[in-house]
Amino acid sequence: NAPRTDVEKEGLKFINENPGQNYYKEEVLGDKKYFTAIYADVAVAPVCASCHNEHKDSPRTDFKVGDILGGVVIRVPLG
């Protein structure tokens, strides 16, 4: 899954450049305001890396344990 919003793009860039840190921001989608949190999806086992390496849509084929594979986005409506 590719990032769809500017906040998702900013968040993925941030978590890749700042290992161990999460990204938080408010955003408006449509006419609703959301709190968005982005957490690193880290390869915690060899099977994580191999699955991402073998996936047809993966941007890379050299992931290893400990690498950031992408991000988990959690969005909570505000108000």
MOWOTA-V789277 format. One record per residue. RES is the residue in one letter. SS is DSSP state (hx for helix, st for strand, lp for the rest). PHI is phi in radians with two decimals (NA if undefined). NEAR is the number of other C-alpha atoms within 12 Angstrom. Layout:
BEGIN
RES_SS_PHI_NEAR + RES_SS_PHI_NEAR
END
This chain:
BEGIN
N_lp_NA_18 + A_lp_-1.59_16 + P_lp_-1.11_17 + R_lp_-1.87_13 + T_lp_-1.97_20 + D_hx_-1.07_17 + V_hx_-1.14_26 + E_hx_-1.10_31 + K_hx_-1.11_21 + E_hx_-1.08_25 + G_hx_-1.12_33 + L_hx_-1.12_33 + K_hx_-1.09_23 + F_hx_-1.10_25 + I_hx_-1.18_29 + N_hx_-1.27_24 + E_hx_-1.52_15 + N_lp_-2.33_16 + P_lp_-0.93_22 + G_lp_1.53_17 + Q_lp_-1.89_20 + N_lp_-1.84_25 + Y_st_-2.12_30 + Y_st_-2.30_24 + K_st_-2.84_25 + E_st_-1.66_24 + E_st_-2.54_23 + V_st_-1.93_19 + L_st_-2.17_18 + G_lp_1.17_9 + D_lp_-2.01_10 + K_st_-2.01_14 + K_st_-1.71_16 + Y_st_-2.27_21 + F_st_-1.64_22 + T_st_-2.06_27 + A_st_-2.11_27 + I_st_-2.20_31 + Y_st_-2.06_28 + A_st_-1.18_30 + D_st_-1.72_26 + V_st_-1.73_25 + A_lp_-1.24_23 + V_lp_-1.68_17 + A_lp_-2.57_18 + P_hx_-0.96_17 + V_hx_-1.12_16 + C_hx_-1.08_23 + A_hx_-1.12_26 + S_hx_-1.14_22 + C_hx_-1.10_21 + H_hx_-1.15_28 + N_hx_-1.11_22 + E_hx_-1.62_16 + H_lp_-1.20_17 + K_lp_-1.08_12 + D_lp_-1.75_12 + S_lp_-1.20_18 + P_lp_-1.34_15 + R_lp_-2.42_19 + T_lp_-2.26_17 + D_lp_-2.18_21 + F_lp_-1.12_26 + K_lp_-2.43_21 + V_lp_-0.94_20 + G_lp_1.71_20 + D_lp_-1.30_27 + I_st_-1.44_31 + L_st_-1.56_34 + G_st_2.89_32 + G_st_-2.43_30 + V_st_-1.86_24 + V_st_-1.84_30 + I_st_-2.10_21 + R_st_-2.18_24 + V_st_-2.10_19 + P_st_-1.14_17 + L_lp_-1.84_15 + G_lp_1.39_10
END
